[in-house]
Amino acid sequence: MQIFLLYLANLLEGFSFVAGIYYLRKYPNDLSNKLFTSFLLFTYAVEIIGLIPALIYHHQSLHHLKETMWYSNFWLFNPYLIVSFAFYCYYFSRSLKSIILKRIINYSLIFYVISSALILIFSGILFDSYSYYTLFLGLFLLFLSISFYYYELLQDDKILDIKKSVKFYVSISFLLFNLISLPLWIYFKYFSNTISPEFVKLYQTIFYISNVLLYGTYIFAFVYCAKEKSNPNLRE
């Protein structure tokens, strides 16, 4: 079941990029979602590399690699989380009209990226666990960026066309994904297959399902908005 969910999540992740290309063929001037589609391709490449520990765990012929760095992907996903949170915050800030709100997000992102990178380098957790600092501050900035995005939408008559905006679906699905994943990331460092294999299985199942829902929503958003979007001035 877990292997099926794992491969399904990665399959949908790849298809979300394809769906983004489909959307951009109809709206080639949508720069925000052009950047988003490119980021999905980058994310897919990272996730493919990140499959290595799962492949080692589920295939006995690869168990000799358990003593190597390939049996952990903290070194990969810790930097990726910084890039991911920074990108999504920037993605939503692109829609803001207010210079003040944009500056708040942009300056906060500069501080976030620099401070998070320094903590990874000097704290020694890069290979051992997720950085709580990266997770909590990143999630806070994401919530702030989405809040600013909704705040301006509520003051604009374009709110009537919000269901035709890719960014609207991304904001809901990605925020929910992180709220679901955060507790798993926090407690994962306290468990292993030797201490609590049940927790590891639960962690993997929930995480894979949340990925399936996330990228399934992205695919729906691209396809639906490509067909339904009618307001050329809808701010993306």
FENWO-V534400 format. One record per pair of residues at least 24 apart in sequence whose C-alpha atoms are under 6 Angstrom apart, sorted by sequence separation. I is the first residue (numbers start at 1). J is the second residue. If there is no record, write none. Layout:
BEGIN
i->I j->J
i->I j->J
END
This chain:
BEGIN
i->17 j->41
i->173 j->214
i->75 j->126
i->75 j->127
i->74 j->127
i->85 j->138
i->89 j->142
i->74 j->129
i->166 j->221
i->89 j->145
i->129 j->189
i->164 j->225
i->164 j->229
i->95 j->236
i->23 j->222
i->19 j->219
i->6 j->208
i->9 j->211
i->13 j->215
i->16 j->218
i->20 j->222
i->2 j->205
i->5 j->208
i->9 j->212
i->12 j->215
i->16 j->219
i->19 j->222
i->23 j->226
END
